[in-house]
Amino acid sequence: MLAELSIKQFAIIDELNIDFNRGMTVLTGETGAGKSILLDAIGLLVGGRGSSEFVRYGQDKAEIEGLFIVEAGHPIFEAASQYGIEIEDGTVILRRDLHSSGKSVCRVNGKMMPLSTLREFGRQLVDIHGQHEHQHLMDAEYHLGILDSFAEGDVAPLLEQYREAYKAWNDVASELKRLSQSEQELAQRMDLLAFQTNEIEAAALQVGEEQALTEERDELANFERIHQHVRLSYEAVADESRGLDQIGFAMQEMEEASTLSTSLSPMAETISNAYFLLEDAKFQLRDQLDSLEFDPIRLDEIETRLALFQQLKRKYGATIDEVIAYGEKVAEELKSMTNREEHLQELTEMLERLDVDVRESGLALSAARKRAATELEQAIHRELQELYMEKTRFEVRFKEGAFRQDGLDQVEFYMMTNVGEPFKPLAKVASGGELSRVMLALKSIFSRTVGVASIIFDEVDTGVSGRVAQAMGEKIFRLSVGSQVLCITHLAQVAAMADQHLYITKSETDERTKTNVSVLDRKQRIDELGRMIAGPQMTELTKQHVEELLDMSLQLKRKFIEGVS
């Protein structure tokens, strides 16, 4: 459950700290006081899309922080272990800072996380139902997802199997379609591939050749300087400078000295080694001078070859290795297109086999969905009876279509609201109040299987009144037993069922508007419920009616809790 909520510099909220209780909490207040802003803040806290426009005017950032209490075994413990987050005493703290620059910072138990991770945690802690879900309920594109969520345990494994079969089928189907393109496009493609293959093969490229030729080119281009340095080095050792002869003389003298003093033997040996090494270097320098020869024809050949490499790299890759790899790729594609008819036949036969696999997987998935649809219809009928829609009939209709990512089924919800009338698509037959009740029925069903810590309703009671409003209030209260429900409402019947009543107001201080939240006691609740029923003028009759409403709600709550226990 959401135990505490702290909001700073968010929209028209200056600073708010709210303690929430387990059970059912309602939020009421005048239009524009900031009720929906509170839910916007909670939505952002659990990973909703943020904007710098949420930051209070004149401030650098908005801060939203929520403390959640979760019970042992909650799915969030597994998610926390995956991200290295410790949960002590069942406490999870989510925090989100929105900066006026647009930057957003998210934290889970003090550890900085990306928004996607915050959203993953938030999805397991809070289920927010707002007006957009009415739109989803009216859009048939979302109905299949609702059905799959209802029967997730049975459907999910079959859906995964189907998607694996569908991917294999789709890959082959895409390849077959590519090869079955028009003859003109195919001929043009083959001509291009043949030209590229011939151009790369004619170059007879070798791995490492470019580097070797570059080094040889550099040697030829610097022939004069290399020859001069080698010649001068040889002359210093062997010609007029007679460097080697001088070292030979030093060697002889040190050998004579070492016969007179053994301590000079190491020095004599060092000079002797240096002499013979230098003598060997002299012969190598002479051979090098004899072999040095400038070959302008070879230099021209190398330059031409390197220019070809540059031309190929501009077309086919950043390096010669990439050019070689590209050549192998286009050669393989050309081969496949040359053997097109044979390859087409192979792909066609493979697609036929995969078609059987996909259809079998799809039919198994569809059968599971149809079983789940029957259970969902029965569950919704039971819920709607309690919401004074006992004559309403709800159907999940299937239409088999082409292979798609999510199966063979097209699913749409149908309703019959009056006896003798035909079933029609939900979007065409349901009023606003009926949609609200269908949505609440779905929420009641899903709350038994989804382990969220808190459920939040934003004006779920739109379009209803009277005994229907009372029934919706009772159903929302039932959802809150053993968990937590937060509900924004304009109906006194719903608000009267609450365990905790928060009143939202706005005020002006120093020419700035801010939102305030207060917890109402019984007397204050009577005043607020009276305002919700009769407006600002509270009469004794209204007060009496409100007191009766609260007493009746209390009795209903006790009766229901006793029935549950």
N, C-alpha and C positions, 0 to 999 in steps of 0.2 A: 504494500500500500504506500501511497504518497503521504508521508508523515509531516514534512515541512516543505514550504516553498518560499524562497527569497527572490524578490524581483527589485532591481534598481535601475533607474533611468531608462525605463522601457515604455515607449509611446507616451501616454499621459500619466504613467505611474512614476512617481518620484522614488518612493521606497516602500515596499510592502514585505511583511513577514507573516505568513499564514500557517497555522497549525491545523492539520486535517485529522479527522478521526476515522476509524474503521466504520463500515456501514455506509449509509446513504447521506450524502451531503448535497444540499441544494444551494444554488447561488441565484439570488434575485436582486432586482433593482430597476430603477428607471431606465428606459432606452437611452443608450449612449453613455451610461455611467462607467462602462468598462468591463462588463461581464465577459464578453467575447475576447477582450484583450488579455484577460487572465488565461483563457484557453489558448490564445495565440502564443503566449509565453510558454505554457506547458508544451505546446506543439513544437516549438523551437527547441526546448530543453531535451526532447526525445528525438531530435534529428530532423525537424522540419526545415524547409528552405528559408534561409534568413536573408535579410536585406538591411542596408544601413538606414533605411527609412524607419526601422523599428527603434532606433536610438533616439532618446528624448532630445528635443530641440535644444541646441546649445551645449550638449554633453559629448564627451569623447567616446564613451562606450556604454552599452547596456549589459547588465549582469543578471543571469538567471541561474539559480541553483536549487536543486531539489533533493531531499533526503527520502529514500525509499527503504521500507522494511520488507524483506522477503523471507519466506519460510524455508526450512531445510528441504532440499529436493527440488527447488525451483530450477527450471532450465537455465536461468541466468548464471548459476554456479559453473556450469560446463563452459559457457561462453567466456566467463571471467578467467577460467584456467587456461583457455586457449590464448588469451592475450596477456597472461602473466599478471592479472589483477587479483589482489587479495580482497576477500569479503569477510570482514570480521563482525561477529554478532548479527549476521543477517542484514547488514547496512550497506546500501549502495548510494553513493552521492554522485549525481550528474551535475555538471556545470557547463554553461555556455556563455561566452563573452562575445558580443557583437560590437565591433568598432565602427565608428563613423566613416572610416576609410573603406569599409566593406569587408575587412578581415574578420574571420570567425575562428575562435579558439574553443576547443571542446575537451573536456576532461571527465574521466570516469574514476572515481575514488582517488582523485588527485593526479592521475596519470594522463598525460596529454594523448589524445587520440584523434584520428581523422573523423570527419563528419559521418562517413559510412559506418564506422564502428559505433559511434554514438547512436546512430539510427538503429543498428542491430540490437543494442542494449535497450533502447527506448521501446522498440517493438515488443519486447518481452515484458516490459513493465507497465505500459499504458496502451489502452485501446481507445482512440478518440473517434467518436461518431459525430460528424458534422453534417451540414447541409449538402456537401458534395457527394456524400454517400447516397443520398436520395437520387442524385443524377446517375451514379453508377448503377443503382438498382433499376433505373429506367432504361439503361443501355444494355441491350442483349449481349454485347461483347464481353461484359463482365460476369454474365450468369454462369458460364462454364467454370470460371475460377471460384465462384461462390460454392458451387456444387462440389468441386474437387477439395476445397477446404473443409467442407462438412464431412467428407469421407476420406480424409487424408491418409489414415492408416491403411485402408484397403486400396486406394487409388494410386498413391505415390509410387509404390514399387512397380506396378503395372505401367504407369506413365513413364518411368525411367526406362523400362525395357522397350516400350514403344519408341521412345526418342532415340535410343541406340539403333533400333532397326530402321527408323525413318532417316537417320543421318546417313547410314550406309546406302539406303535406297536413293536419297537425294543426291549424294555425291556421284553415283553412277548415272542418274538421270541428267544431272548437269553436264557431265562429260559427254553423254550421248547427244544431248542437245547441241553442245558445242561442235561436235563432229558432224552433225546433221545440218549445218548451216548451208546457205545457198552455194551452188556450184561456183558462181563467180567469186564470192568472197573466199571460198576454199582455194580456187586457182590462184588468186592474188596472194593469199597467205603462203601457199606452197612456193610460188616464185620468190617471195621475199626470203623465206627460210632457206631455199636452195642457194640464193645469192650469198646470204650470210654464212651458211655452212661452207661453201666453196671458198669464200674470201678468207675465212679463218683457217681452213685446212691447207690452203695454198701457202699460207705464211709459215707452216710447219713449226709452230711455236714450241719452245722447250722451257720447262721450269728452270729458272735461274739464269737463262741466257741473257736477259737484258742487263743484269748486273755485271756479268762477265764481259759483255761487249762494251759496256760503259767504262770499265776499268781499262780495257785494251785501247779504246779510243783516247782516253786521257793520256796514256803512255805515248801514243803516236803523236798526239797534238803537242806534247811537251818534249819531243825528241831532242831538240837542240840543247835545252837546259839540262836534261838528264845526261846526255853525252858529255857535256862540259864538266859537270860535277864528278862523273866517274873518271874522266881523263885526269883531272887535277888531283883526285885522290890517288890514282895509280902513280902519277909522277911524284907525288910527295913521298911515296913509299919506295919506288924502285928506280927512278931516273936521277936527275941531277941533285935533287935534295938528299938522296941516298939515306932516307930515314931508316930503312931496314939494315943497311950496313952499319950505321951508328949503334943501333940496338944490338947487332951481332958483336961489335967491338965491346960494348958494355957487358954482354954475356960472357965473353972470353975472360975479361978482366975479373969479373966476379967469381968465375970458376977457379981462377988462380988464387984469389983471395980466400975462397972457402977451403982450399987445401991447407992454408995456414991457420984458419980459425973456423972451427966447425959451427960456431954461432952464426956465421954468414951463409950457411948452406941454404936456409929457407929463402933468403933474398936472392941467392943465385938461381935457385930453382924457379922462382917467380919470373925473373927476367928471361930465363931460358924458355919457359912456357909462352911468354909474351912474344918472343922472337919467332917461334915456330908457328904460332897462331897468325901472326902478321905475315909470315912468309906464305902461308896457305891463302890468306886474304889477297896477297899480291897476285897469285896465280888466278884467283877467281876474278879479280878486277881486270886482268889482261884478257881472260876469256870473255868477260862481259863486254869489253870494248870491241873485241873482234866480232861479237855477235850482234851488236847494236847496228841496226840498219833502218833507215827511214823508208817506209813503203806508202807512198801517197795513194796508190790504188786500193790498198787494204783499208786505209783511213776512209776513203770515199765509200767503200763497200759497207763499212760499219755505220757511217753516218746515214746511209740510205736505209740500212736495216733498222736502226733506232727510230728513224722518221716513220717507218712503217708501223713500228710498235706504238708510237704516239697516235697515229691515225686510227689504229684498231682500238686503242684505249678510249679515245673520244667517242667511239661508237658503241663499244660493248662492255666496258668495265674500267674501273680505276687502276687495275693492275693487270699484268699479263696473266697471272693466275686466274683472275676473274674472267678475262677474255677466253681463256681455255675452257673454263667451266661453262660459260655462256655458249660456246661452240658445241660442247657436248650436249647441252640442253636442247638447242635448236635442231641438232642432228637427230636427237631422239624424237622430237616432235615431228620432224619431217618424215622420219621412218614410220611413225605411227600414222601419219596422214597418207603416206604412200601405200601403206597396207590398210587403208581406210575401210574397205569393204569387209575385210576379215575382222578388223577391230570392232566395226559396227555390229557385226554378227555376234561377237563375243560379249559386247556390252549389252546387246538386246537380250541375249539368253540370261546374262547375269541379272539384269533388271527384272526379268520375269520371275526368277527365283526369289529375289529380294521383295518383289511385289507381294508374293505369298506370305513372306515373313511379316511384312508391315501390316498386311490385312489381318492376319491371325492375331498379332499383338494388339491391333486397333480394336478388333472385335472383342477380345478379352477385356480390354480397358473399357469399352463401351458397355459390356455386360455388367461390370462392377459399378459403373456410373449409374446405370438404370436401376440396379438394386438400391444404390444410395439415394437415387431420386425418389423412389417409393418411400423410403424412410424419412426423407426430408419433407415430402408432402404431408405425411402423417404427423410429423412433429410440428409443422407449421399450422396444420389444422387445429391441433390441440392448443397451441398458443393463441391462435386467432379467436377460438371460442371464448377464451378468458378475456379477450379484448372486444367482445360484443360484435364479432364478425363470424358468428356460428354458421351462417348460411353461405359464407364465402367459400369457394373452392379454389384450391391452388394446384397447378399442374406444372411439372417440368417436362417440356416437350423436346424430343430429339429429332434431328434431321441429319442423315448421313451425307457427308460431303467428300471432297477430294482429300488426299493425304495432306495433313498439315502438321506443324510442329507439336501441337497438343492433342493430336488424335484425329479420328474420323468424324467426331461429333460436333454438330452445331446445336447449342442448347439455348432455349429461351423460356422464361417464366411466363405462364399464362394464369389469368384469374377469371373467375365468374363471381361477381359480387351480388347478383340477384337471381333468384330461382327463375328458371325459364329462359334466361338470357344465355347466349353462347359464350364460350371461353374466348377471351381476347388477350392479346399481348399486354403484359403488366403496364407498360408505358401508356397504353391507349385506354385503359379502363379504370385505373386507380386514381382517386383524388389525392390531394395532399395529405389529408388525415389518414386515408387508407395506406398510403405509402409509409407514413410514420409508424403505423401499427405493424405493417409487414416487416419493416426494418427492425422494430423492437422485438418482434417474434424471432427474427434471425439472430439478433444479438443474444436473446435469451437462450437460444439453442447452442450457439457457438461458445457462449461463456462457460458451458459445461466441459468443453474440450480444450479451450485455449487458456493456458495458465498465466494470463497477464495479472499483474498486481492490482491494477486500477482500470475501471471502465469510465469513460467520460462521455456524457451526452450533451450536445449543444442544441437545445430546443428540439428534442426528439418528439415533443408533443405538439408540434405545429399542426394546426387544422383540426384539432379535436376539442371537445368540451364535455361537460356534464358527466354522465356515468362512464363514458369512455375515458375521460381524463382520470377519473377515479381508478379505473381498471389499469390504466397505464402507470399511474403512481404506485399501485400495488405490485405490478410486475417489476418495475424498476427497483422497488424495495426488496423484492425477492432476490433479484440479482445481487444485491448488496450484502445479503446475509452470508457471513463468513468471508467477505472480501470487502471491496470498496467501490462505490459508485459516486462520481461527481456529476451533478446535473444542473444545467442552466434551464430555468423554466419560467413561464409567465402564468402558469396555472396553479391556483391555490390548492387544488386537490392533490397535485403532485408534490408541491412544497410541503404540505401537511404531513406527508409520509416520511419526511427526512429525520434522521437522527441528529444532524447538525445543520443549522441554517445560517448561511453567510449572506450579509446584506452589503451590496456594492453601491457606493455613492461617489459623486465627484464634487469637488469644491474648488474655490479659487483663493489662492494665497499669493500675495505679492505679484498680482497680475499673471499668475500661472495656474493652469488647471491641473489637478491631480486626482487620482483615484484612491478611495479609502475602502477598507473592508472591515466589517465588524461582525462578531458572533452574537446572534440574537438569543435572548432568554425568552421564556414563555410569553411574558407580557409584550415584549417587542415583536415576537412572532405574531401575536394576535393583531397588532397594529399593521404589520406588513401584509399578512394574509387578508386583512380587511381592505387594505389599499388595493390588493390584487383583484379582489372581488368587486368592490364598489367604488373604487377611486379614492381620492383624498378625503372625502367626507365620511367619517366613521360614525355610524349610528349604533344605538344600543342593539337593534335587531341584527345588524351586521356583526357586531361583536359577539352576540349570542350564537349566531350561525358559525362563526369561526371557532369558538370554543367547542361547539358540538363537533365540528369537523376534526379538530385536533384530538378530542376524546375518542371519536370513532376510529381515527387513524391509529391511535395508540392501541385500541382494542384489536384492530386488524393485525397490527404488527405482532402483538403478543400471541395472538391465535396462530399466526403463521409460524412464528419461531417455535412455539410449542409443538406444532405439527411436524416441523423439520426435525426437532430433537426427539 
